[in-house]
């Protein structure tokens, strides 16, 4: 029993705020509108774009909003704050994820799809650039003959 509780705590400690917000919303089977409505009941007025930015990790709510989330989801506020700190730490370690998150926000695709698409686009662009470089080298060599 003790090992299971420690495992759950370590999982919570590693989650980012965006993961936590999405997980808690999905556990309640709520849409974005339901969360916005609950926040409105607590006097916090936001629109769907802001909530989506929070769930993608493009922006982060302030501490007052984290306390309201704690009350809405019946989840300890310490875990929200720890998750927000994890988000900052992860963001500092990987800047390319920020580009992927913005792509997700604008396209509406899931993070996994955008993550794969990002690498396909980047590596595709590198291959095309390499082929272009080879073609230009061949043209240069032919012109020198």
N, C-alpha and C positions, 0 to 999 in steps of 0.2 A: 504494500500500500504506500509506503514511504517513497519507494523508488518511482512509482507512477506520479506522485505529487511533485517530486523533484523534476521529473521529465517534463511535466506540464509547465512548471515554472520556468525552466530553461527555454522552452519553446516560446513562452510569452516574452521572455527577456530578449529574444532574438528578433521578434517581429518588428517591422517598421509601422509607423502610424497609418500609412496608407493601407497596408495589409490588414491591420487591426480594424480600421473603419469599414472596409469592405466585408471582412469576415463577420463582424457583429451585425451589419445591416442584413447580410444574407442569412444569418442564423435566425433572424426575426422574420425573414421573408418579406422585407420591406423594399419598396422602390425608393428612388431618390426623393420623390414627392413626399412619401411618408416621413422620411428623416427631416426634410425641410419643415413639414407641418409640426413635428415634435419640437424642433428648435424654435419655431414661431411661438409655440405654447410657452416656452421659457423666455420669450422676449428677444430672441435672436433672429433677425431677419436676413436671410441669405437667399440667393437664387441657385438654380440647379448647376450653373457653370462653376460657381464657387465650390459647391460640394464635390463636383467631379474633379476639380483641381486638387482638393484635399485628398480625395481617394486615389489620385494618380501621383501624388507627392510633388505637384508643381508649386503648390503653396501649402502653408500649414496654418491651422487655426491657432488663435491665441489661447492662453491658459484659461480664461473665462469660458470659452467654448468647450475646452476639454472637460471642465467641470460639469458642464451641461450634458455633454456626451456620457459622462460617467453616470449621471442621474437617469438619462434616457435608457441606457443599455444595462444599468445595474452592474457596472463593471468598475473596479477600483481606478481612481484617477491616477494613482501612481503608475499603473501600467500604461496609461495613455501618455504620461510624461516620459516614461522610459522608452516607449515606442517612438515618440517624437525625437528623442535624443538619438535613437538607432537610425532614424531616417536621415538626420543631419550627418551622422557618421558615414552611413552608406553613400549619401550624396557626395561627400567629400572624396570618397574612395573611387567613385566611378562617374565621371562627367558624361560619358556617352549615354548613360541611362536617362539623363535629363533630356537629351534630344529625342530619345525613344518615347519618353513620357509625353513630350509636346506633340509628337507625331500621333500618339494614341489619342490625345485630347482633340486634335483637329480632325482626325479621320473617324474616330469613334470605334476603332478596332481594339481588341484586347491587347494587353501588354505582350503576351506570348507571340501573337501574330506580328506585332510591330517589331519585336526583338529579332525575330527571324528575318523579317523584311529588311531591317536596318543592315544586317550583316550581308544579306544577298545584294543589296544595293551598293554597299561599300566595296565588297570584294568584286562585284561586277564592274564597278567604276575603275578599280585598280587594274583589272584585266584589260578593259578597253583602253585605259591610258597606256599600259604596257604595249599593247598591239599597235597603238597609234605611234608610240615612240619608235618601235621597230620599223614601221612603215616609213616614218620620216628619216630614219637612219638609212634605209635602203634607197630612198630618193636622193639623199645627200651623196651617198656613195656612187650612185649612177651618174649624178651630175658632175662628179669629179673625174669620171673616166673620159 
